[in-house]
Amino acid sequence: MAVAATDETLSTTPRIRGLALRTLVSYGFRPFFLAAGLWAAAAIGLWIAVLAWGLRLPTRFDPLTWHIHEMLFGFVLAAIAGFLLTAIPNWTGRRSVSGPLLGALVGLWALARIDSLACEWIPPWLAIVADIAFPLALAAVVAREIISARNRRNLPIIAPVIVLGAANLLVDLSIEGFGTLAGYGWRAALAAILILISVIGGRIVPSFTRNWLVKRKVAALPAAAGILDRGSLGALHAALMIWVFFPQARITGIALLAGAAIHLWRLLQWRGIATRSEPLLLILHVGYGWLVIGVAALGVATLDVSFPLDAAIHTLTVGAIGTMILAVMTRVTRGHTGHELSADAPTSVTYGLVMLAAVVRISAEFAVGRRETLLVISAALWIGAFALFALRYAPLFIRPRASS
C-alpha cells in the first residue's frame, strides 16, 4: 500500500506542475508580476555587490548604465507588461493574451536579462537585437489588441510602450560608440513611465476610491475628470518631454514645477485621506504623491545646480515608480485571483519597506560621509520589499482561481 501511495504521488506531481505552468501563462499579470518582483530584488542585489564589493559582471555596460538599464527596461517594463496585458481585455472585450504567445513574451524578457548580464560574450549586433526584441514584441502585441478592437480611447497607451523600445535602443547604442545617446535614452524611458503613471493613475486611483467610498455611503467623492484634469496631464507631459531634450534649461525647471503644482491639485481632488483605513487603496494615493514630489524636485534640481539631481531622480524612481508598481501589482493580483481587496500584513509591510527605501535613498544624497552606507541600507529595504512581494504572491500566480 505504501508503494502504491508513492506511485500515485509521483504520477500526480507532473500533473500539478503542468497545471501550475498553465495557470502561470493564463493571464499577463501572473508571470510578469512575478518576474518584476524577483528581478527588482535580484538586480539591486547585483548592483550593490558591484558598487560595494567590486563584483564584475560580464557586460559591456558600465555599472551605472547597467543599473539604469535593468531598472527601467527589466523591472519596470515587466510590471508594465503585466498590467497592460491584464487591463487590455477589460478595455477591448478581447480574450487575454495567454498560452504560447504569453510564454514567448516572457521568454524574450528573460533573454534580454541574460543578454544584459553577459553581452560581453555576445556580438554587439546580436546583443542589441536580443535586448530590444521584448519591448518591440510587447508594443506589437499591445497595438494589435487595441487596434483590432478599434478601441480609440486607449490608442495613446501604445505610444509610451514604443518610446520605451526606442529608449532601450538608444541606451544600447550608447555603449557601441554613441555615448551621447544614453542620456536621451534613460530620460525618454523615465518620462514615458511617468506619463503612463499619470494617465493610468488618473483612471484607477479616483475610480477605485469612488467605488470604495460609495460602498461605505460616504457623500464626499472624488471629483469627476474634466477639462482641468486633462489640462493637468497635458502640462505634465509637455514638461517631461521638454526635460528629455533640454534637461538644463530654465524653462524646463519652471514647466516641471508648474506640472507638479497642478498635479498636487489633481491628487487632492481624489479624497485620499478618506482611504487611510485601507492600505491597499491608500498606497495608490501615496504613490501618486511621490510623483508630485519627484517632479517638483526635478524642477528644483533643474533650476538650482546645488540641489542633487540624483535625489530628484530617485524620488521619482524608488519613490513614485517603486511604490506605484507595488501598489498596482498587489491590487491587480488580489482582484484577479478572487482575494479580498484589502491589504494583509505582509502586503502592508512591503509598502512600508519600499517607502523607507525611498526616504533613505533620497537622504543619501544629502548625507556627507554616509552616502555609501545609506545606499546599502536603501538597497536592503528595496530588496526586502520586492522579495517579500514575490514570496507572498507567488502562490497566487500559479494557483488557479475561479475569477482568474
DRENDO-1510 file (C-alpha; in Angstrom, 1 decimal, always signed):
<recs>
REC; n; res; u; v; w
REC; 1; MET; +0.0; +0.0; +0.0 .
REC; 2; ALA; +2.8; +2.4; +0.8 .
REC; 3; VAL; +4.4; +1.6; -2.6 .
REC; 4; ALA; +1.0; +2.3; -4.3 .
REC; 5; ALA; +0.7; +5.6; -2.5 .
REC; 6; THR; +4.1; +6.6; -3.5 .
REC; 7; ASP; +3.5; +5.7; -7.2 .
REC; 8; GLU; +0.3; +7.7; -7.1 .
REC; 9; THR; +2.1; +10.7; -5.7 .
REC; 10; LEU; +4.8; +10.5; -8.3 .
REC; 11; SER; +2.3; +10.3; -11.1 .
REC; 12; THR; +0.3; +13.2; -9.7 .
REC; 13; THR; +3.3; +15.6; -9.4 .
REC; 14; PRO; +3.8; +16.2; -13.1 .
REC; 15; ARG; +0.1; +17.0; -13.5 .
REC; 16; ILE; +0.3; +19.5; -10.6 .
REC; 17; ARG; +3.4; +21.1; -12.2 .
REC; 18; GLY; +1.7; +21.2; -15.6 .
REC; 19; LEU; -1.4; +22.9; -14.1 .
REC; 20; ALA; +0.8; +25.4; -12.3 .
REC; 21; LEU; +2.6; +26.3; -15.5 .
REC; 22; ARG; -0.7; +26.6; -17.5 .
REC; 23; THR; -2.0; +28.8; -14.8 .
REC; 24; LEU; +1.1; +30.9; -14.8 .
REC; 25; VAL; +0.7; +31.7; -18.5 .
REC; 26; SER; -3.1; +32.1; -18.4 .
REC; 27; TYR; -3.0; +35.9; -17.7 .
REC; 28; GLY; -0.4; +38.6; -18.2 .
REC; 29; PHE; -0.1; +39.7; -14.6 .
REC; 30; ARG; +0.9; +36.2; -13.4 .
REC; 31; PRO; +4.3; +35.7; -15.0 .
REC; 32; PHE; +5.2; +39.3; -15.4 .
REC; 33; PHE; +4.4; +40.5; -11.9 .
REC; 34; LEU; +6.4; +37.5; -10.5 .
REC; 35; ALA; +9.3; +38.4; -12.9 .
REC; 36; ALA; +9.1; +42.0; -11.9 .
REC; 37; GLY; +9.2; +41.2; -8.2 .
REC; 38; LEU; +12.1; +38.7; -8.4 .
REC; 39; TRP; +14.2; +40.9; -10.8 .
REC; 40; ALA; +13.6; +44.0; -8.7 .
REC; 41; ALA; +15.3; +42.3; -5.8 .
REC; 42; ALA; +17.9; +40.4; -7.7 .
REC; 43; ALA; +19.1; +43.3; -9.9 .
REC; 44; ILE; +19.5; +45.6; -6.9 .
REC; 45; GLY; +21.4; +42.9; -5.1 .
REC; 46; LEU; +23.8; +42.6; -8.0 .
REC; 47; TRP; +24.1; +46.4; -8.3 .
REC; 48; ILE; +25.1; +46.7; -4.6 .
REC; 49; ALA; +27.5; +43.8; -5.0 .
REC; 50; VAL; +29.1; +45.7; -7.9 .
REC; 51; LEU; +29.1; +49.0; -6.1 .
REC; 52; ALA; +30.1; +48.0; -2.6 .
REC; 53; TRP; +32.1; +44.8; -3.1 .
REC; 54; GLY; +33.6; +45.1; -6.6 .
REC; 55; LEU; +31.7; +42.3; -8.3 .
REC; 56; ARG; +32.4; +42.4; -12.0 .
REC; 57; LEU; +29.6; +41.4; -14.4 .
REC; 58; PRO; +30.5; +40.1; -17.9 .
REC; 59; THR; +28.7; +43.0; -19.6 .
REC; 60; ARG; +29.7; +45.8; -21.9 .
REC; 61; PHE; +27.6; +48.2; -19.9 .
REC; 62; ASP; +29.4; +50.3; -17.3 .
REC; 63; PRO; +28.0; +49.6; -13.8 .
REC; 64; LEU; +25.8; +52.7; -13.6 .
REC; 65; THR; +24.4; +52.2; -17.1 .
REC; 66; TRP; +23.6; +48.5; -16.3 .
REC; 67; HIS; +21.8; +49.5; -13.2 .
REC; 68; ILE; +19.7; +52.1; -15.0 .
REC; 69; HIS; +19.0; +49.7; -17.9 .
REC; 70; GLU; +17.8; +46.9; -15.7 .
REC; 71; MET; +15.6; +49.0; -13.6 .
REC; 72; LEU; +13.9; +50.7; -16.5 .
REC; 73; PHE; +13.8; +48.0; -19.1 .
REC; 74; GLY; +13.9; +45.0; -16.9 .
REC; 75; PHE; +12.0; +45.5; -13.7 .
REC; 76; VAL; +9.7; +48.4; -14.7 .
REC; 77; LEU; +8.9; +47.1; -18.2 .
REC; 78; ALA; +8.0; +43.7; -16.8 .
REC; 79; ALA; +5.5; +45.4; -14.5 .
REC; 80; ILE; +4.1; +47.5; -17.3 .
REC; 81; ALA; +3.7; +44.4; -19.5 .
REC; 82; GLY; +1.8; +42.6; -16.7 .
REC; 83; PHE; -0.5; +45.5; -16.2 .
REC; 84; LEU; -1.3; +46.2; -19.8 .
REC; 85; LEU; -1.8; +42.6; -20.8 .
REC; 86; THR; -4.2; +42.3; -17.9 .
REC; 87; ALA; -6.0; +45.6; -18.5 .
REC; 88; ILE; -6.4; +45.4; -22.3 .
REC; 89; PRO; -9.0; +42.6; -22.3 .
REC; 90; ASN; -11.1; +44.8; -19.9 .
REC; 91; TRP; -10.7; +47.8; -22.3 .
REC; 92; THR; -11.3; +45.9; -25.5 .
REC; 93; GLY; -13.5; +42.9; -24.7 .
REC; 94; ARG; -11.0; +40.6; -26.4 .
REC; 95; ARG; -9.6; +37.4; -24.9 .
REC; 96; SER; -6.5; +37.9; -22.8 .
REC; 97; VAL; -3.1; +37.1; -24.3 .
REC; 98; SER; -2.2; +33.7; -22.8 .
REC; 99; GLY; -0.5; +30.4; -23.5 .
REC; 100; PRO; +2.3; +30.1; -26.0 .
REC; 101; LEU; +2.2; +33.8; -27.0 .
REC; 102; LEU; +2.4; +35.0; -23.4 .
REC; 103; GLY; +5.1; +32.4; -22.8 .
REC; 104; ALA; +7.1; +33.7; -25.8 .
REC; 105; LEU; +6.9; +37.3; -24.4 .
REC; 106; VAL; +8.2; +36.1; -21.0 .
REC; 107; GLY; +10.9; +34.3; -22.8 .
REC; 108; LEU; +12.0; +37.4; -24.7 .
REC; 109; TRP; +12.1; +39.4; -21.5 .
REC; 110; ALA; +14.2; +36.7; -19.8 .
REC; 111; LEU; +16.5; +36.6; -22.8 .
REC; 112; ALA; +17.1; +40.3; -22.6 .
REC; 113; ARG; +18.1; +40.0; -18.9 .
REC; 114; ILE; +20.6; +37.3; -19.7 .
REC; 115; ASP; +21.8; +39.4; -22.6 .
REC; 116; SER; +22.4; +42.5; -20.5 .
REC; 117; LEU; +24.3; +40.4; -17.9 .
REC; 118; ALA; +26.6; +38.6; -20.4 .
REC; 119; CYS; +26.7; +40.9; -23.5 .
REC; 120; GLU; +30.5; +41.0; -23.3 .
REC; 121; TRP; +30.4; +37.4; -24.7 .
REC; 122; ILE; +27.9; +38.2; -27.5 .
REC; 123; PRO; +28.5; +40.0; -30.8 .
REC; 124; PRO; +27.2; +43.7; -30.4 .
REC; 125; TRP; +24.6; +43.5; -33.2 .
REC; 126; LEU; +23.2; +40.2; -31.7 .
REC; 127; ALA; +23.2; +41.7; -28.2 .
REC; 128; ILE; +21.2; +44.7; -29.3 .
REC; 129; VAL; +18.7; +42.6; -31.2 .
REC; 130; ALA; +18.2; +40.3; -28.2 .
REC; 131; ASP; +17.8; +43.3; -25.9 .
REC; 132; ILE; +15.2; +45.2; -27.8 .
REC; 133; ALA; +13.2; +42.2; -29.0 .
REC; 134; PHE; +11.0; +42.2; -25.9 .
REC; 135; PRO; +9.9; +45.9; -25.9 .
REC; 136; LEU; +9.2; +45.7; -29.7 .
REC; 137; ALA; +7.2; +42.5; -29.4 .
REC; 138; LEU; +5.2; +43.9; -26.4 .
REC; 139; ALA; +4.5; +47.1; -28.4 .
REC; 140; ALA; +3.3; +45.0; -31.3 .
REC; 141; VAL; +1.0; +42.8; -29.2 .
REC; 142; VAL; -0.4; +45.9; -27.4 .
REC; 143; ALA; -1.0; +47.7; -30.7 .
REC; 144; ARG; -2.6; +44.6; -32.2 .
REC; 145; GLU; -5.1; +44.2; -29.3 .
REC; 146; ILE; -6.1; +47.8; -29.2 .
REC; 147; ILE; -6.3; +48.4; -32.9 .
REC; 148; SER; -8.1; +45.1; -33.6 .
REC; 149; ALA; -10.8; +46.1; -31.1 .
REC; 150; ARG; -11.0; +49.7; -32.6 .
REC; 151; ASN; -10.5; +50.9; -29.1 .
REC; 152; ARG; -9.7; +54.5; -29.9 .
REC; 153; ARG; -9.7; +55.8; -26.3 .
REC; 154; ASN; -6.7; +53.7; -25.5 .
REC; 155; LEU; -4.7; +54.2; -28.7 .
REC; 156; PRO; -2.4; +56.7; -26.9 .
REC; 157; ILE; -1.3; +53.9; -24.5 .
REC; 158; ILE; +0.7; +52.4; -27.4 .
REC; 159; ALA; +3.0; +55.5; -27.6 .
REC; 160; PRO; +4.8; +55.1; -24.3 .
REC; 161; VAL; +5.5; +51.4; -25.0 .
REC; 162; ILE; +7.0; +52.3; -28.4 .
REC; 163; VAL; +9.0; +55.1; -26.7 .
REC; 164; LEU; +10.4; +52.6; -24.2 .
REC; 165; GLY; +11.6; +50.4; -27.0 .
REC; 166; ALA; +13.3; +53.3; -28.8 .
REC; 167; ALA; +14.8; +54.4; -25.5 .
REC; 168; ASN; +16.2; +50.9; -24.9 .
REC; 169; LEU; +17.8; +51.0; -28.3 .
REC; 170; LEU; +19.4; +54.4; -27.6 .
REC; 171; VAL; +20.9; +53.1; -24.3 .
REC; 172; ASP; +22.2; +50.0; -26.2 .
REC; 173; LEU; +23.8; +52.2; -28.9 .
REC; 174; SER; +25.5; +54.4; -26.3 .
REC; 175; ILE; +27.9; +51.5; -25.4 .
REC; 176; GLU; +28.7; +50.9; -29.1 .
REC; 177; GLY; +30.3; +54.3; -29.7 .
REC; 178; PHE; +27.3; +56.6; -29.5 .
REC; 179; GLY; +27.8; +57.8; -25.9 .
REC; 180; THR; +25.7; +60.9; -26.2 .
REC; 181; LEU; +22.5; +58.9; -26.8 .
REC; 182; ALA; +22.5; +57.4; -23.3 .
REC; 183; GLY; +21.2; +60.5; -21.6 .
REC; 184; TYR; +18.3; +60.9; -24.1 .
REC; 185; GLY; +17.6; +57.2; -23.8 .
REC; 186; TRP; +17.1; +57.0; -20.0 .
REC; 187; ARG; +15.4; +60.3; -19.8 .
REC; 188; ALA; +12.9; +59.3; -22.5 .
REC; 189; ALA; +12.3; +56.0; -20.7 .
REC; 190; LEU; +11.7; +57.7; -17.4 .
REC; 191; ALA; +9.4; +60.3; -19.0 .
REC; 192; ALA; +7.4; +57.5; -20.7 .
REC; 193; ILE; +7.0; +55.6; -17.5 .
REC; 194; LEU; +5.9; +58.7; -15.5 .
REC; 195; ILE; +3.4; +59.6; -18.3 .
REC; 196; LEU; +1.9; +56.1; -18.0 .
REC; 197; ILE; +1.6; +56.5; -14.3 .
REC; 198; SER; -0.1; +59.9; -14.7 .
REC; 199; VAL; -2.6; +58.5; -17.2 .
REC; 200; ILE; -3.3; +55.1; -15.7 .
REC; 201; GLY; -3.2; +56.5; -12.1 .
REC; 202; GLY; -5.7; +59.2; -13.2 .
REC; 203; ARG; -8.1; +56.4; -14.2 .
REC; 204; ILE; -7.7; +53.9; -11.4 .
REC; 205; VAL; -7.0; +55.9; -8.3 .
REC; 206; PRO; -10.1; +58.1; -8.3 .
REC; 207; SER; -12.2; +55.2; -9.7 .
REC; 208; PHE; -11.2; +52.7; -7.0 .
REC; 209; THR; -11.5; +55.4; -4.4 .
REC; 210; ARG; -15.0; +56.4; -5.5 .
REC; 211; ASN; -16.2; +52.7; -5.5 .
REC; 212; TRP; -14.8; +52.1; -2.0 .
REC; 213; LEU; -16.4; +55.3; -0.6 .
REC; 214; VAL; -19.7; +54.6; -2.2 .
REC; 215; LYS; -19.8; +51.2; -0.5 .
REC; 216; ARG; -19.3; +53.0; +2.8 .
REC; 217; LYS; -22.0; +55.5; +1.9 .
REC; 218; VAL; -19.6; +58.5; +2.1 .
REC; 219; ALA; -21.1; +61.5; +0.4 .
REC; 220; ALA; -17.9; +63.4; -0.5 .
REC; 221; LEU; -16.5; +61.6; -3.5 .
REC; 222; PRO; -13.5; +62.2; -5.9 .
REC; 223; ALA; -14.2; +64.9; -8.4 .
REC; 224; ALA; -15.0; +63.7; -11.9 .
REC; 225; ALA; -12.4; +64.2; -14.6 .
REC; 226; GLY; -12.9; +67.3; -16.7 .
REC; 227; ILE; -11.1; +69.9; -18.8 .
REC; 228; LEU; -8.8; +70.9; -15.9 .
REC; 229; ASP; -7.9; +67.3; -15.3 .
REC; 230; ARG; -7.0; +66.8; -19.0 .
REC; 231; GLY; -5.1; +70.1; -18.9 .
REC; 232; SER; -3.0; +68.9; -16.0 .
REC; 233; LEU; -1.9; +65.9; -17.9 .
REC; 234; GLY; -1.0; +68.0; -20.9 .
REC; 235; ALA; +1.1; +70.3; -18.7 .
REC; 236; LEU; +3.0; +67.5; -17.1 .
REC; 237; HIS; +3.6; +65.6; -20.3 .
REC; 238; ALA; +4.9; +68.7; -22.1 .
REC; 239; ALA; +7.2; +69.4; -19.2 .
REC; 240; LEU; +8.6; +65.9; -19.2 .
REC; 241; MET; +9.1; +66.0; -22.9 .
REC; 242; ILE; +11.0; +69.3; -22.7 .
REC; 243; TRP; +13.2; +67.8; -19.9 .
REC; 244; VAL; +14.1; +64.8; -22.2 .
REC; 245; PHE; +15.7; +67.2; -24.7 .
REC; 246; PHE; +16.6; +70.2; -22.6 .
REC; 247; PRO; +17.4; +68.9; -19.1 .
REC; 248; GLN; +19.2; +72.0; -18.0 .
REC; 249; ALA; +17.1; +74.8; -19.5 .
REC; 250; ARG; +15.4; +77.3; -17.1 .
REC; 251; ILE; +12.1; +76.9; -18.9 .
REC; 252; THR; +12.3; +73.2; -18.2 .
REC; 253; GLY; +12.5; +73.7; -14.5 .
REC; 254; ILE; +9.6; +76.2; -14.5 .
REC; 255; ALA; +7.5; +73.8; -16.5 .
REC; 256; LEU; +8.2; +70.9; -14.2 .
REC; 257; LEU; +7.3; +73.0; -11.1 .
REC; 258; ALA; +4.1; +74.1; -12.8 .
REC; 259; GLY; +3.3; +70.5; -13.7 .
REC; 260; ALA; +3.9; +69.4; -10.1 .
REC; 261; ALA; +1.7; +72.1; -8.7 .
REC; 262; ILE; -1.3; +71.3; -10.9 .
REC; 263; HIS; -0.9; +67.6; -10.2 .
REC; 264; LEU; -0.9; +68.3; -6.5 .
REC; 265; TRP; -4.3; +69.9; -7.1 .
REC; 266; ARG; -5.4; +66.9; -9.1 .
REC; 267; LEU; -4.3; +64.5; -6.3 .
REC; 268; LEU; -6.2; +66.5; -3.7 .
REC; 269; GLN; -9.4; +66.1; -5.6 .
REC; 270; TRP; -9.2; +62.3; -5.2 .
REC; 271; ARG; -10.1; +62.2; -1.4 .
REC; 272; GLY; -7.0; +60.1; -0.5 .
REC; 273; ILE; -7.2; +61.0; +3.2 .
REC; 274; ALA; -10.6; +59.2; +3.4 .
REC; 275; THR; -9.0; +55.9; +2.5 .
REC; 276; ARG; -6.5; +55.9; +5.4 .
REC; 277; SER; -8.1; +52.8; +6.9 .
REC; 278; GLU; -7.4; +50.6; +3.8 .
REC; 279; PRO; -3.6; +50.4; +2.9 .
REC; 280; LEU; -4.4; +48.7; -0.4 .
REC; 281; LEU; -6.1; +51.8; -1.6 .
REC; 282; LEU; -4.2; +54.5; +0.3 .
REC; 283; ILE; -0.9; +53.3; -1.2 .
REC; 284; LEU; -2.1; +54.3; -4.6 .
REC; 285; HIS; -2.6; +57.9; -3.4 .
REC; 286; VAL; +0.8; +57.8; -1.7 .
REC; 287; GLY; +2.5; +56.5; -4.9 .
REC; 288; TYR; +0.9; +59.4; -6.9 .
REC; 289; GLY; +2.1; +61.8; -4.1 .
REC; 290; TRP; +5.6; +60.6; -4.7 .
REC; 291; LEU; +5.2; +61.5; -8.4 .
REC; 292; VAL; +4.2; +65.1; -7.5 .
REC; 293; ILE; +7.1; +65.4; -5.1 .
REC; 294; GLY; +9.5; +63.9; -7.6 .
REC; 295; VAL; +8.5; +66.2; -10.5 .
REC; 296; ALA; +8.8; +69.2; -8.2 .
REC; 297; ALA; +12.2; +68.1; -7.0 .
REC; 298; LEU; +13.3; +67.6; -10.6 .
REC; 299; GLY; +12.2; +71.1; -11.3 .
REC; 300; VAL; +14.2; +72.5; -8.4 .
REC; 301; ALA; +17.3; +70.5; -9.5 .
REC; 302; THR; +17.0; +71.9; -13.0 .
REC; 303; LEU; +16.8; +75.5; -11.7 .
REC; 304; ASP; +19.4; +75.1; -8.9 .
REC; 305; VAL; +22.5; +73.1; -9.5 .
REC; 306; SER; +23.2; +72.9; -5.8 .
REC; 307; PHE; +20.2; +70.6; -5.4 .
REC; 308; PRO; +21.3; +67.0; -6.1 .
REC; 309; LEU; +19.8; +65.7; -9.3 .
REC; 310; ASP; +20.1; +62.1; -8.0 .
REC; 311; ALA; +17.8; +63.0; -5.1 .
REC; 312; ALA; +15.1; +64.1; -7.6 .
REC; 313; ILE; +15.6; +61.1; -9.9 .
REC; 314; HIS; +15.4; +58.6; -7.0 .
REC; 315; THR; +12.3; +60.4; -5.6 .
REC; 316; LEU; +10.7; +59.5; -9.0 .
REC; 317; THR; +12.2; +56.0; -9.4 .
REC; 318; VAL; +12.4; +54.5; -5.9 .
REC; 319; GLY; +9.5; +56.6; -4.6 .
REC; 320; ALA; +6.9; +57.1; -7.3 .
REC; 321; ILE; +7.7; +54.2; -9.6 .
REC; 322; GLY; +8.6; +51.6; -6.9 .
REC; 323; THR; +5.6; +52.5; -4.7 .
REC; 324; MET; +3.1; +52.7; -7.6 .
REC; 325; ILE; +4.3; +49.4; -9.1 .
REC; 326; LEU; +3.9; +47.6; -5.8 .
REC; 327; ALA; +0.5; +49.2; -5.2 .
REC; 328; VAL; -0.8; +48.1; -8.7 .
REC; 329; MET; +0.7; +44.6; -8.6 .
REC; 330; THR; -0.8; +43.8; -5.2 .
REC; 331; ARG; -4.2; +45.2; -6.1 .
REC; 332; VAL; -4.5; +43.6; -9.5 .
REC; 333; THR; -3.3; +40.3; -8.3 .
REC; 334; ARG; -5.7; +40.1; -5.4 .
REC; 335; GLY; -8.6; +41.3; -7.6 .
REC; 336; HIS; -7.9; +38.8; -10.4 .
REC; 337; THR; -7.3; +35.8; -8.1 .
REC; 338; GLY; -10.5; +36.2; -6.2 .
REC; 339; HIS; -9.0; +37.6; -3.0 .
REC; 340; GLU; -10.4; +40.3; -0.8 .
REC; 341; LEU; -9.4; +43.8; -1.9 .
REC; 342; SER; -7.7; +44.5; +1.4 .
REC; 343; ALA; -4.1; +44.5; +2.3 .
REC; 344; ASP; -2.9; +41.7; +4.6 .
REC; 345; ALA; +0.0; +42.1; +7.0 .
REC; 346; PRO; +2.8; +41.1; +4.5 .
REC; 347; THR; +1.4; +43.4; +1.8 .
REC; 348; SER; +1.4; +46.3; +4.2 .
REC; 349; VAL; +4.9; +45.5; +5.2 .
REC; 350; THR; +6.0; +45.6; +1.5 .
REC; 351; TYR; +4.5; +49.1; +1.3 .
REC; 352; GLY; +6.4; +50.3; +4.4 .
REC; 353; LEU; +9.7; +48.8; +3.2 .
REC; 354; VAL; +9.6; +50.4; -0.3 .
REC; 355; MET; +8.7; +53.9; +1.2 .
REC; 356; LEU; +11.5; +53.6; +3.7 .
REC; 357; ALA; +13.9; +52.6; +0.8 .
REC; 358; ALA; +12.9; +55.8; -1.0 .
REC; 359; VAL; +13.4; +58.0; +2.0 .
REC; 360; VAL; +16.8; +56.5; +2.8 .
REC; 361; ARG; +17.9; +56.6; -0.8 .
REC; 362; ILE; +17.0; +60.3; -1.1 .
REC; 363; SER; +18.7; +61.1; +2.2 .
REC; 364; ALA; +21.9; +59.5; +0.9 .
REC; 365; GLU; +22.3; +62.4; -1.5 .
REC; 366; PHE; +22.3; +64.9; +1.4 .
REC; 367; ALA; +24.4; +62.9; +4.0 .
REC; 368; VAL; +28.0; +63.8; +3.7 .
REC; 369; GLY; +30.2; +60.9; +4.6 .
REC; 370; ARG; +27.4; +58.4; +5.0 .
REC; 371; ARG; +26.3; +58.0; +1.4 .
REC; 372; GLU; +27.6; +54.5; +0.7 .
REC; 373; THR; +26.1; +53.2; +4.0 .
REC; 374; LEU; +22.7; +54.7; +3.3 .
REC; 375; LEU; +22.8; +53.3; -0.3 .
REC; 376; VAL; +23.3; +49.8; +1.1 .
REC; 377; ILE; +20.5; +50.3; +3.7 .
REC; 378; SER; +18.2; +51.6; +1.0 .
REC; 379; ALA; +19.0; +48.6; -1.3 .
REC; 380; ALA; +18.4; +46.2; +1.6 .
REC; 381; LEU; +14.9; +47.7; +2.2 .
REC; 382; TRP; +14.1; +47.6; -1.5 .
REC; 383; ILE; +15.2; +44.0; -1.8 .
REC; 384; GLY; +13.1; +43.2; +1.3 .
REC; 385; ALA; +10.0; +44.8; -0.2 .
REC; 386; PHE; +10.1; +43.0; -3.5 .
REC; 387; ALA; +11.4; +39.7; -2.2 .
REC; 388; LEU; +8.5; +39.7; +0.3 .
REC; 389; PHE; +6.1; +40.5; -2.5 .
REC; 390; ALA; +7.4; +37.6; -4.6 .
REC; 391; LEU; +7.2; +35.2; -1.6 .
REC; 392; ARG; +3.7; +36.3; -0.6 .
REC; 393; TYR; +2.2; +36.4; -4.1 .
REC; 394; ALA; +4.0; +33.6; -5.9 .
REC; 395; PRO; +1.3; +31.0; -4.8 .
REC; 396; LEU; -1.4; +33.2; -6.2 .
REC; 397; PHE; +0.3; +33.4; -9.6 .
REC; 398; ILE; +0.5; +29.6; -10.0 .
REC; 399; ARG; -2.8; +28.6; -8.3 .
REC; 400; PRO; -6.0; +28.6; -10.4 .
REC; 401; ARG; -8.9; +30.5; -9.0 .
REC; 402; ALA; -12.5; +30.9; -10.2 .
REC; 403; SER; -12.0; +34.6; -11.2 .
REC; 404; SER; -8.6; +34.2; -12.8 .
</recs>
